[in-house]
Amino acid sequence: MPNVSVELHPAQMQIFNSKARFKIAACGRRFGKSHLAAWTLLIKGLQSPDKDIFYIAPTFQQAKDIMWSVLKDIGKDLIKSTHENTATITLINDRKIYLKGSDRPDTLRGVGLRYVVLDEYAFMKPSVWELIIRPTLADVKGEALFIGTPEGRNHFFDLYCEAKKDDEWEAFSFNSTDNPLIDPKEIEVARRTMSTQAFRQEFEASFESFSGGIFQEDWFIEDEEPADGHYVIAVDPAGFEQVAKERGSRGSKLDETAIAIVKISGDSWWVKDILHGRWNIKKTAERILNTAIATQANTVGIEAGALKNAIMPYLEDQMRINNRWVVISEVTHGGKKKTDRITWSLQGRMEHGKISFNSKRDWKDFVDQMTAFPSPQVHDDQLDALAYIDQVSVADFANSIDIDEWEPTDEHAGY
């Protein structure tokens, strides 16, 4: 093996130098997980006498996005050839590093491995390790590194706890601040704007439970309308009649359509109202446009899906009739579960007093939803509509600066 100078900061080196066969590292955002993984892959590949190396991310595209450029950059003097289509790197000793996605489990089978890195294991199915990868390490006593940021107390947490009890394993936990290259001011900005739970999870690598008590009643603040700002609207539609027929459900058990009307002032939201009810499609379209006219809102976000598609012809008719046009922005769940999406959008803002509510409205229904969330016995339609304001405000900003092809990247609300 050639003489290689591994360039990692002290906390990364603790993990890298561990002699444990299996290592699991829970690390805060921006700790430097990718560089640690890349150096591990390169050195383990150069040390391997016979078997190849896997790097596995939750999806194949993520594996390429995260690791391809990093490996080519820091390993440029150690790489013999690359094959981008298959995301394969051949090292100067002819050992190969394969970038893989856990979303393609069939591509992980039938091989013997010397080493594997599982990045963001919290977002993979545990069966990927238990039923597929672990057996591939058996014949040569291969090794593994699990690395990622916690995602609640799921299988990553379970494995982390088990690792502390097993002599073949070593468990590590490092904060974002353990990376000396991170500006501490950036961490403090995040601390002030994120919820306490979210900050602990994302920056302190704490395995937080989001199963209950997500919102506290004393976070609910009523206030007068601020003088400055502009309105945006978010709609969470519910297909009352259609859904009831399909489910054979009684109407009282179905969600309502909710229309959140919010004034954005700097980084604060003032909630004027959240209209909610079970209306037909035409009435829903009328309420959306009448609300936009009354508040002079220029952007309305509507949850993507069949119900949005059903509403749009009626809404366009209303805009023609009233000669009042608004930008309709499609908002999506972004692959997140509803509980996670609502939590990330609202929890930090509410805890830090960045959301206030119209003192001239009765908010009992909303507070009931908020304090019970998440609960299958209580509706969450008003919370869901309010959470979408996060996306609508970004789209509204893009519209206001008139950039033809501007598109928001994945946003974590409260950052």
Contacts in CASP RR format, 6 or more apart in sequence:
PFRMAT RR
TARGET T0000
AUTHOR 0000-0000-0000
METHOD contacts of the structure
MODEL  1
MPNVSVELHPAQMQIFNSKARFKIAACGRRFGKSHLAAWTLLIKGLQSPD
KDIFYIAPTFQQAKDIMWSVLKDIGKDLIKSTHENTATITLINDRKIYLK
GSDRPDTLRGVGLRYVVLDEYAFMKPSVWELIIRPTLADVKGEALFIGTP
EGRNHFFDLYCEAKKDDEWEAFSFNSTDNPLIDPKEIEVARRTMSTQAFR
QEFEASFESFSGGIFQEDWFIEDEEPADGHYVIAVDPAGFEQVAKERGSR
GSKLDETAIAIVKISGDSWWVKDILHGRWNIKKTAERILNTAIATQANTV
GIEAGALKNAIMPYLEDQMRINNRWVVISEVTHGGKKKTDRITWSLQGRM
EHGKISFNSKRDWKDFVDQMTAFPSPQVHDDQLDALAYIDQVSVADFANS
IDIDEWEPTDEHAGY
1 46 0 8 1.000
1 47 0 8 1.000
1 93 0 8 1.000
2 46 0 8 1.000
2 78 0 8 1.000
2 92 0 8 1.000
4 42 0 8 1.000
4 43 0 8 1.000
4 46 0 8 1.000
4 78 0 8 1.000
6 13 0 8 1.000
6 16 0 8 1.000
6 39 0 8 1.000
6 43 0 8 1.000
7 35 0 8 1.000
7 39 0 8 1.000
7 74 0 8 1.000
8 16 0 8 1.000
8 35 0 8 1.000
8 36 0 8 1.000
8 39 0 8 1.000
9 32 0 8 1.000
9 178 0 8 1.000
9 179 0 8 1.000
9 180 0 8 1.000
9 181 0 8 1.000
10 180 0 8 1.000
11 31 0 8 1.000
11 174 0 8 1.000
11 178 0 8 1.000
11 179 0 8 1.000
12 31 0 8 1.000
12 32 0 8 1.000
12 35 0 8 1.000
12 36 0 8 1.000
12 39 0 8 1.000
14 172 0 8 1.000
15 23 0 8 1.000
15 25 0 8 1.000
15 36 0 8 1.000
15 145 0 8 1.000
15 147 0 8 1.000
15 172 0 8 1.000
16 36 0 8 1.000
16 39 0 8 1.000
16 40 0 8 1.000
18 170 0 8 1.000
18 172 0 8 1.000
20 168 0 8 1.000
20 169 0 8 1.000
20 170 0 8 1.000
21 141 0 8 1.000
21 142 0 8 1.000
21 143 0 8 1.000
21 144 0 8 1.000
21 168 0 8 1.000
21 169 0 8 1.000
22 143 0 8 1.000
22 144 0 8 1.000
22 145 0 8 1.000
22 146 0 8 1.000
22 163 0 8 1.000
22 166 0 8 1.000
22 168 0 8 1.000
22 169 0 8 1.000
22 170 0 8 1.000
23 143 0 8 1.000
23 144 0 8 1.000
23 145 0 8 1.000
23 146 0 8 1.000
23 169 0 8 1.000
23 170 0 8 1.000
23 171 0 8 1.000
23 172 0 8 1.000
24 121 0 8 1.000
24 145 0 8 1.000
24 146 0 8 1.000
24 147 0 8 1.000
24 159 0 8 1.000
24 160 0 8 1.000
24 163 0 8 1.000
24 169 0 8 1.000
24 170 0 8 1.000
24 171 0 8 1.000
24 172 0 8 1.000
25 33 0 8 1.000
25 36 0 8 1.000
25 145 0 8 1.000
25 146 0 8 1.000
25 147 0 8 1.000
25 148 0 8 1.000
25 171 0 8 1.000
25 172 0 8 1.000
25 173 0 8 1.000
25 174 0 8 1.000
26 148 0 8 1.000
26 149 0 8 1.000
26 150 0 8 1.000
26 156 0 8 1.000
26 160 0 8 1.000
26 171 0 8 1.000
26 172 0 8 1.000
26 173 0 8 1.000
26 174 0 8 1.000
26 205 0 8 1.000
26 207 0 8 1.000
27 33 0 8 1.000
27 147 0 8 1.000
27 148 0 8 1.000
27 149 0 8 1.000
27 172 0 8 1.000
27 173 0 8 1.000
27 174 0 8 1.000
27 176 0 8 1.000
27 178 0 8 1.000
27 205 0 8 1.000
28 148 0 8 1.000
28 149 0 8 1.000
28 174 0 8 1.000
28 175 0 8 1.000
28 176 0 8 1.000
28 202 0 8 1.000
28 203 0 8 1.000
28 204 0 8 1.000
28 205 0 8 1.000
29 149 0 8 1.000
29 176 0 8 1.000
29 202 0 8 1.000
29 203 0 8 1.000
30 176 0 8 1.000
30 179 0 8 1.000
30 182 0 8 1.000
31 174 0 8 1.000
31 175 0 8 1.000
31 176 0 8 1.000
31 178 0 8 1.000
31 179 0 8 1.000
31 205 0 8 1.000
32 179 0 8 1.000
33 119 0 8 1.000
33 147 0 8 1.000
33 148 0 8 1.000
33 149 0 8 1.000
34 66 0 8 1.000
34 67 0 8 1.000
34 70 0 8 1.000
34 119 0 8 1.000
35 70 0 8 1.000
35 74 0 8 1.000
36 147 0 8 1.000
37 55 0 8 1.000
37 67 0 8 1.000
37 117 0 8 1.000
37 119 0 8 1.000
37 145 0 8 1.000
37 147 0 8 1.000
38 67 0 8 1.000
38 70 0 8 1.000
38 71 0 8 1.000
38 74 0 8 1.000
38 75 0 8 1.000
39 74 0 8 1.000
40 115 0 8 1.000
40 117 0 8 1.000
40 145 0 8 1.000
41 53 0 8 1.000
41 55 0 8 1.000
41 67 0 8 1.000
41 71 0 8 1.000
41 97 0 8 1.000
41 115 0 8 1.000
41 117 0 8 1.000
42 71 0 8 1.000
42 74 0 8 1.000
42 75 0 8 1.000
42 78 0 8 1.000
42 91 0 8 1.000
42 97 0 8 1.000
44 53 0 8 1.000
44 114 0 8 1.000
44 115 0 8 1.000
44 143 0 8 1.000
45 52 0 8 1.000
45 53 0 8 1.000
45 91 0 8 1.000
45 93 0 8 1.000
45 95 0 8 1.000
45 97 0 8 1.000
45 114 0 8 1.000
45 115 0 8 1.000
46 78 0 8 1.000
46 91 0 8 1.000
46 92 0 8 1.000
46 93 0 8 1.000
46 95 0 8 1.000
48 93 0 8 1.000
48 95 0 8 1.000
48 114 0 8 1.000
48 115 0 8 1.000
50 114 0 8 1.000
50 140 0 8 1.000
51 95 0 8 1.000
51 112 0 8 1.000
51 113 0 8 1.000
51 114 0 8 1.000
51 140 0 8 1.000
51 142 0 8 1.000
52 95 0 8 1.000
52 96 0 8 1.000
52 97 0 8 1.000
52 98 0 8 1.000
52 111 0 8 1.000
52 112 0 8 1.000
52 113 0 8 1.000
52 114 0 8 1.000
53 95 0 8 1.000
53 96 0 8 1.000
53 97 0 8 1.000
53 98 0 8 1.000
53 113 0 8 1.000
53 114 0 8 1.000
53 115 0 8 1.000
53 116 0 8 1.000
53 117 0 8 1.000
54 97 0 8 1.000
54 98 0 8 1.000
54 100 0 8 1.000
54 108 0 8 1.000
54 111 0 8 1.000
54 113 0 8 1.000
54 115 0 8 1.000
54 116 0 8 1.000
54 117 0 8 1.000
54 133 0 8 1.000
55 63 0 8 1.000
55 67 0 8 1.000
55 97 0 8 1.000
55 98 0 8 1.000
55 99 0 8 1.000
55 100 0 8 1.000
55 116 0 8 1.000
55 117 0 8 1.000
55 119 0 8 1.000
56 63 0 8 1.000
56 100 0 8 1.000
56 101 0 8 1.000
56 102 0 8 1.000
56 108 0 8 1.000
56 116 0 8 1.000
56 117 0 8 1.000
56 118 0 8 1.000
56 119 0 8 1.000
56 124 0 8 1.000
56 128 0 8 1.000
56 133 0 8 1.000
57 63 0 8 1.000
57 66 0 8 1.000
57 67 0 8 1.000
57 99 0 8 1.000
57 100 0 8 1.000
57 101 0 8 1.000
57 102 0 8 1.000
57 119 0 8 1.000
57 120 0 8 1.000
58 101 0 8 1.000
58 102 0 8 1.000
58 103 0 8 1.000
58 120 0 8 1.000
58 123 0 8 1.000
58 124 0 8 1.000
59 101 0 8 1.000
59 102 0 8 1.000
59 103 0 8 1.000
60 87 0 8 1.000
60 99 0 8 1.000
60 100 0 8 1.000
60 101 0 8 1.000
60 103 0 8 1.000
60 104 0 8 1.000
60 107 0 8 1.000
62 101 0 8 1.000
62 120 0 8 1.000
63 87 0 8 1.000
63 99 0 8 1.000
63 100 0 8 1.000
63 101 0 8 1.000
63 119 0 8 1.000
64 87 0 8 1.000
64 99 0 8 1.000
66 119 0 8 1.000
67 99 0 8 1.000
67 119 0 8 1.000
68 84 0 8 1.000
68 87 0 8 1.000
68 99 0 8 1.000
71 79 0 8 1.000
71 89 0 8 1.000
71 97 0 8 1.000
72 79 0 8 1.000
72 82 0 8 1.000
72 89 0 8 1.000
78 91 0 8 1.000
78 92 0 8 1.000
79 89 0 8 1.000
79 90 0 8 1.000
79 91 0 8 1.000
79 92 0 8 1.000
80 90 0 8 1.000
80 91 0 8 1.000
80 92 0 8 1.000
80 94 0 8 1.000
81 89 0 8 1.000
81 90 0 8 1.000
82 88 0 8 1.000
82 89 0 8 1.000
82 90 0 8 1.000
83 89 0 8 1.000
83 90 0 8 1.000
86 98 0 8 1.000
87 98 0 8 1.000
87 99 0 8 1.000
87 100 0 8 1.000
88 96 0 8 1.000
88 97 0 8 1.000
88 98 0 8 1.000
88 99 0 8 1.000
89 96 0 8 1.000
89 97 0 8 1.000
89 99 0 8 1.000
90 96 0 8 1.000
91 97 0 8 1.000
95 114 0 8 1.000
100 107 0 8 1.000
100 108 0 8 1.000
101 107 0 8 1.000
101 108 0 8 1.000
102 108 0 8 1.000
102 118 0 8 1.000
102 124 0 8 1.000
102 125 0 8 1.000
102 128 0 8 1.000
105 127 0 8 1.000
105 128 0 8 1.000
105 132 0 8 1.000
108 128 0 8 1.000
108 132 0 8 1.000
108 133 0 8 1.000
108 136 0 8 1.000
109 132 0 8 1.000
110 136 0 8 1.000
111 136 0 8 1.000
112 136 0 8 1.000
112 137 0 8 1.000
112 139 0 8 1.000
112 140 0 8 1.000
113 133 0 8 1.000
113 136 0 8 1.000
113 137 0 8 1.000
113 142 0 8 1.000
114 140 0 8 1.000
114 142 0 8 1.000
114 143 0 8 1.000
115 142 0 8 1.000
115 143 0 8 1.000
115 144 0 8 1.000
115 145 0 8 1.000
116 133 0 8 1.000
116 136 0 8 1.000
116 137 0 8 1.000
116 143 0 8 1.000
116 144 0 8 1.000
116 145 0 8 1.000
117 144 0 8 1.000
117 145 0 8 1.000
117 147 0 8 1.000
118 124 0 8 1.000
118 128 0 8 1.000
118 129 0 8 1.000
118 133 0 8 1.000
118 144 0 8 1.000
118 145 0 8 1.000
118 146 0 8 1.000
118 147 0 8 1.000
119 147 0 8 1.000
119 148 0 8 1.000
120 147 0 8 1.000
120 148 0 8 1.000
120 149 0 8 1.000
121 129 0 8 1.000
121 146 0 8 1.000
121 147 0 8 1.000
121 148 0 8 1.000
121 155 0 8 1.000
121 156 0 8 1.000
121 159 0 8 1.000
122 148 0 8 1.000
122 149 0 8 1.000
122 150 0 8 1.000
122 151 0 8 1.000
122 152 0 8 1.000
122 154 0 8 1.000
122 155 0 8 1.000
122 156 0 8 1.000
123 151 0 8 1.000
126 155 0 8 1.000
126 159 0 8 1.000
129 144 0 8 1.000
129 146 0 8 1.000
129 159 0 8 1.000
133 144 0 8 1.000
137 143 0 8 1.000
137 144 0 8 1.000
146 156 0 8 1.000
146 159 0 8 1.000
148 156 0 8 1.000
149 201 0 8 1.000
149 202 0 8 1.000
149 205 0 8 1.000
150 156 0 8 1.000
150 157 0 8 1.000
150 201 0 8 1.000
150 205 0 8 1.000
150 206 0 8 1.000
150 207 0 8 1.000
150 208 0 8 1.000
151 201 0 8 1.000
152 201 0 8 1.000
152 207 0 8 1.000
152 208 0 8 1.000
152 209 0 8 1.000
152 210 0 8 1.000
153 207 0 8 1.000
153 208 0 8 1.000
153 209 0 8 1.000
156 207 0 8 1.000
157 207 0 8 1.000
160 171 0 8 1.000
160 207 0 8 1.000
162 169 0 8 1.000
163 169 0 8 1.000
163 170 0 8 1.000
163 171 0 8 1.000
164 171 0 8 1.000
173 205 0 8 1.000
174 205 0 8 1.000
175 203 0 8 1.000
175 204 0 8 1.000
175 205 0 8 1.000
176 182 0 8 1.000
176 187 0 8 1.000
176 202 0 8 1.000
176 203 0 8 1.000
176 204 0 8 1.000
176 205 0 8 1.000
177 184 0 8 1.000
177 187 0 8 1.000
177 203 0 8 1.000
187 203 0 8 1.000
190 199 0 8 1.000
190 202 0 8 1.000
190 203 0 8 1.000
190 415 0 8 1.000
191 199 0 8 1.000
191 203 0 8 1.000
192 352 0 8 1.000
193 267 0 8 1.000
193 348 0 8 1.000
193 349 0 8 1.000
193 352 0 8 1.000
193 354 0 8 1.000
193 414 0 8 1.000
193 415 0 8 1.000
194 202 0 8 1.000
194 348 0 8 1.000
194 414 0 8 1.000
194 415 0 8 1.000
195 343 0 8 1.000
195 347 0 8 1.000
195 348 0 8 1.000
195 350 0 8 1.000
195 351 0 8 1.000
195 352 0 8 1.000
195 414 0 8 1.000
196 351 0 8 1.000
197 208 0 8 1.000
197 210 0 8 1.000
197 214 0 8 1.000
197 347 0 8 1.000
198 208 0 8 1.000
198 343 0 8 1.000
198 344 0 8 1.000
198 347 0 8 1.000
198 348 0 8 1.000
198 414 0 8 1.000
200 206 0 8 1.000
200 208 0 8 1.000
201 207 0 8 1.000
201 208 0 8 1.000
202 412 0 8 1.000
210 339 0 8 1.000
210 340 0 8 1.000
210 343 0 8 1.000
211 374 0 8 1.000
212 373 0 8 1.000
212 374 0 8 1.000
213 371 0 8 1.000
213 373 0 8 1.000
214 339 0 8 1.000
214 343 0 8 1.000
214 347 0 8 1.000
214 373 0 8 1.000
214 374 0 8 1.000
215 346 0 8 1.000
215 347 0 8 1.000
215 350 0 8 1.000
215 370 0 8 1.000
215 371 0 8 1.000
215 373 0 8 1.000
216 351 0 8 1.000
216 371 0 8 1.000
217 367 0 8 1.000
217 370 0 8 1.000
217 371 0 8 1.000
219 350 0 8 1.000
219 351 0 8 1.000
219 353 0 8 1.000
220 350 0 8 1.000
220 357 0 8 1.000
220 363 0 8 1.000
220 367 0 8 1.000
220 370 0 8 1.000
221 353 0 8 1.000
221 355 0 8 1.000
221 356 0 8 1.000
221 357 0 8 1.000
222 356 0 8 1.000
222 357 0 8 1.000
222 358 0 8 1.000
222 359 0 8 1.000
222 363 0 8 1.000
223 270 0 8 1.000
223 356 0 8 1.000
223 357 0 8 1.000
223 358 0 8 1.000
223 359 0 8 1.000
224 359 0 8 1.000
225 263 0 8 1.000
225 270 0 8 1.000
225 272 0 8 1.000
225 358 0 8 1.000
226 263 0 8 1.000
226 265 0 8 1.000
226 268 0 8 1.000
226 270 0 8 1.000
228 265 0 8 1.000
228 266 0 8 1.000
229 263 0 8 1.000
229 264 0 8 1.000
229 265 0 8 1.000
229 266 0 8 1.000
230 263 0 8 1.000
230 264 0 8 1.000
230 296 0 8 1.000
230 297 0 8 1.000
230 298 0 8 1.000
230 396 0 8 1.000
231 261 0 8 1.000
231 262 0 8 1.000
231 263 0 8 1.000
231 264 0 8 1.000
231 272 0 8 1.000
231 295 0 8 1.000
231 296 0 8 1.000
231 297 0 8 1.000
232 262 0 8 1.000
232 264 0 8 1.000
232 297 0 8 1.000
232 298 0 8 1.000
232 299 0 8 1.000
232 300 0 8 1.000
232 301 0 8 1.000
232 389 0 8 1.000
232 392 0 8 1.000
232 393 0 8 1.000
232 396 0 8 1.000
233 259 0 8 1.000
233 260 0 8 1.000
233 261 0 8 1.000
233 262 0 8 1.000
233 288 0 8 1.000
233 291 0 8 1.000
233 292 0 8 1.000
233 295 0 8 1.000
233 297 0 8 1.000
233 299 0 8 1.000
233 300 0 8 1.000
233 301 0 8 1.000
233 392 0 8 1.000
234 259 0 8 1.000
234 260 0 8 1.000
234 262 0 8 1.000
234 300 0 8 1.000
234 301 0 8 1.000
234 302 0 8 1.000
234 331 0 8 1.000
234 385 0 8 1.000
234 386 0 8 1.000
234 387 0 8 1.000
234 388 0 8 1.000
234 389 0 8 1.000
234 391 0 8 1.000
234 392 0 8 1.000
235 257 0 8 1.000
235 258 0 8 1.000
235 259 0 8 1.000
235 260 0 8 1.000
235 284 0 8 1.000
235 288 0 8 1.000
235 300 0 8 1.000
235 301 0 8 1.000
235 302 0 8 1.000
235 303 0 8 1.000
235 311 0 8 1.000
235 385 0 8 1.000
235 388 0 8 1.000
236 255 0 8 1.000
236 257 0 8 1.000
236 258 0 8 1.000
236 260 0 8 1.000
236 303 0 8 1.000
236 381 0 8 1.000
236 384 0 8 1.000
236 385 0 8 1.000
236 388 0 8 1.000
237 257 0 8 1.000
237 284 0 8 1.000
237 302 0 8 1.000
237 303 0 8 1.000
237 307 0 8 1.000
237 308 0 8 1.000
237 311 0 8 1.000
238 254 0 8 1.000
238 255 0 8 1.000
238 256 0 8 1.000
238 257 0 8 1.000
238 258 0 8 1.000
238 278 0 8 1.000
238 307 0 8 1.000
238 381 0 8 1.000
239 254 0 8 1.000
239 257 0 8 1.000
239 307 0 8 1.000
240 251 0 8 1.000
240 254 0 8 1.000
240 256 0 8 1.000
240 257 0 8 1.000
240 278 0 8 1.000
240 279 0 8 1.000
240 280 0 8 1.000
241 280 0 8 1.000
243 249 0 8 1.000
243 254 0 8 1.000
244 250 0 8 1.000
244 251 0 8 1.000
244 254 0 8 1.000
247 254 0 8 1.000
251 278 0 8 1.000
254 278 0 8 1.000
255 379 0 8 1.000
255 380 0 8 1.000
255 381 0 8 1.000
256 276 0 8 1.000
256 277 0 8 1.000
256 278 0 8 1.000
256 379 0 8 1.000
256 381 0 8 1.000
257 276 0 8 1.000
257 277 0 8 1.000
257 278 0 8 1.000
257 279 0 8 1.000
257 284 0 8 1.000
257 381 0 8 1.000
258 274 0 8 1.000
258 275 0 8 1.000
258 276 0 8 1.000
258 277 0 8 1.000
258 381 0 8 1.000
258 382 0 8 1.000
258 384 0 8 1.000
258 385 0 8 1.000
258 386 0 8 1.000
259 274 0 8 1.000
259 275 0 8 1.000
259 276 0 8 1.000
259 287 0 8 1.000
259 288 0 8 1.000
259 291 0 8 1.000
259 385 0 8 1.000
260 271 0 8 1.000
260 274 0 8 1.000
260 382 0 8 1.000
260 385 0 8 1.000
260 386 0 8 1.000
260 388 0 8 1.000
260 389 0 8 1.000
261 271 0 8 1.000
261 272 0 8 1.000
261 273 0 8 1.000
261 274 0 8 1.000
261 275 0 8 1.000
261 291 0 8 1.000
261 295 0 8 1.000
261 297 0 8 1.000
262 269 0 8 1.000
262 270 0 8 1.000
262 271 0 8 1.000
262 272 0 8 1.000
262 386 0 8 1.000
262 389 0 8 1.000
262 393 0 8 1.000
263 269 0 8 1.000
263 270 0 8 1.000
263 272 0 8 1.000
263 295 0 8 1.000
264 389 0 8 1.000
264 393 0 8 1.000
264 396 0 8 1.000
267 354 0 8 1.000
268 353 0 8 1.000
268 354 0 8 1.000
268 355 0 8 1.000
268 356 0 8 1.000
269 349 0 8 1.000
269 354 0 8 1.000
269 355 0 8 1.000
269 356 0 8 1.000
269 389 0 8 1.000
270 355 0 8 1.000
270 356 0 8 1.000
270 357 0 8 1.000
270 358 0 8 1.000
271 355 0 8 1.000
271 356 0 8 1.000
271 357 0 8 1.000
271 358 0 8 1.000
271 386 0 8 1.000
272 295 0 8 1.000
272 358 0 8 1.000
272 361 0 8 1.000
273 358 0 8 1.000
273 361 0 8 1.000
274 366 0 8 1.000
274 382 0 8 1.000
274 385 0 8 1.000
274 386 0 8 1.000
275 287 0 8 1.000
275 291 0 8 1.000
276 365 0 8 1.000
276 381 0 8 1.000
276 382 0 8 1.000
276 385 0 8 1.000
279 287 0 8 1.000
281 310 0 8 1.000
281 311 0 8 1.000
281 314 0 8 1.000
282 314 0 8 1.000
284 311 0 8 1.000
284 314 0 8 1.000
285 311 0 8 1.000
285 314 0 8 1.000
285 315 0 8 1.000
285 317 0 8 1.000
285 318 0 8 1.000
286 314 0 8 1.000
286 318 0 8 1.000
288 300 0 8 1.000
288 302 0 8 1.000
288 311 0 8 1.000
288 315 0 8 1.000
288 318 0 8 1.000
289 315 0 8 1.000
289 318 0 8 1.000
289 319 0 8 1.000
289 322 0 8 1.000
289 324 0 8 1.000
289 326 0 8 1.000
291 297 0 8 1.000
292 298 0 8 1.000
292 300 0 8 1.000
292 324 0 8 1.000
292 326 0 8 1.000
293 322 0 8 1.000
293 324 0 8 1.000
297 326 0 8 1.000
298 326 0 8 1.000
298 327 0 8 1.000
298 396 0 8 1.000
298 399 0 8 1.000
298 400 0 8 1.000
299 326 0 8 1.000
299 327 0 8 1.000
299 329 0 8 1.000
299 392 0 8 1.000
299 395 0 8 1.000
299 396 0 8 1.000
299 399 0 8 1.000
300 326 0 8 1.000
300 327 0 8 1.000
300 328 0 8 1.000
300 329 0 8 1.000
300 392 0 8 1.000
301 328 0 8 1.000
301 329 0 8 1.000
301 330 0 8 1.000
301 331 0 8 1.000
301 388 0 8 1.000
301 391 0 8 1.000
301 392 0 8 1.000
301 395 0 8 1.000
302 308 0 8 1.000
302 311 0 8 1.000
302 328 0 8 1.000
302 329 0 8 1.000
302 330 0 8 1.000
302 331 0 8 1.000
303 331 0 8 1.000
303 332 0 8 1.000
303 333 0 8 1.000
303 384 0 8 1.000
303 388 0 8 1.000
304 330 0 8 1.000
304 331 0 8 1.000
304 332 0 8 1.000
308 330 0 8 1.000
312 328 0 8 1.000
315 328 0 8 1.000
319 325 0 8 1.000
319 326 0 8 1.000
327 395 0 8 1.000
327 396 0 8 1.000
327 399 0 8 1.000
329 391 0 8 1.000
329 392 0 8 1.000
329 395 0 8 1.000
329 396 0 8 1.000
329 399 0 8 1.000
331 388 0 8 1.000
331 391 0 8 1.000
331 392 0 8 1.000
331 395 0 8 1.000
332 391 0 8 1.000
333 341 0 8 1.000
334 341 0 8 1.000
334 410 0 8 1.000
336 344 0 8 1.000
338 374 0 8 1.000
338 380 0 8 1.000
338 384 0 8 1.000
339 373 0 8 1.000
339 374 0 8 1.000
341 387 0 8 1.000
342 373 0 8 1.000
342 374 0 8 1.000
342 380 0 8 1.000
342 383 0 8 1.000
342 384 0 8 1.000
342 387 0 8 1.000
344 412 0 8 1.000
344 413 0 8 1.000
344 414 0 8 1.000
345 386 0 8 1.000
345 387 0 8 1.000
345 388 0 8 1.000
345 389 0 8 1.000
345 390 0 8 1.000
345 413 0 8 1.000
345 414 0 8 1.000
346 355 0 8 1.000
346 383 0 8 1.000
346 386 0 8 1.000
346 387 0 8 1.000
346 413 0 8 1.000
348 354 0 8 1.000
348 413 0 8 1.000
348 414 0 8 1.000
349 355 0 8 1.000
349 413 0 8 1.000
349 414 0 8 1.000
357 363 0 8 1.000
357 366 0 8 1.000
365 382 0 8 1.000
366 382 0 8 1.000
366 383 0 8 1.000
368 378 0 8 1.000
369 378 0 8 1.000
369 379 0 8 1.000
369 380 0 8 1.000
369 381 0 8 1.000
369 382 0 8 1.000
369 383 0 8 1.000
370 383 0 8 1.000
372 378 0 8 1.000
373 380 0 8 1.000
373 383 0 8 1.000
374 380 0 8 1.000
387 413 0 8 1.000
390 411 0 8 1.000
390 413 0 8 1.000
391 408 0 8 1.000
391 411 0 8 1.000
394 408 0 8 1.000
394 411 0 8 1.000
395 408 0 8 1.000
398 406 0 8 1.000
398 407 0 8 1.000
398 408 0 8 1.000
END
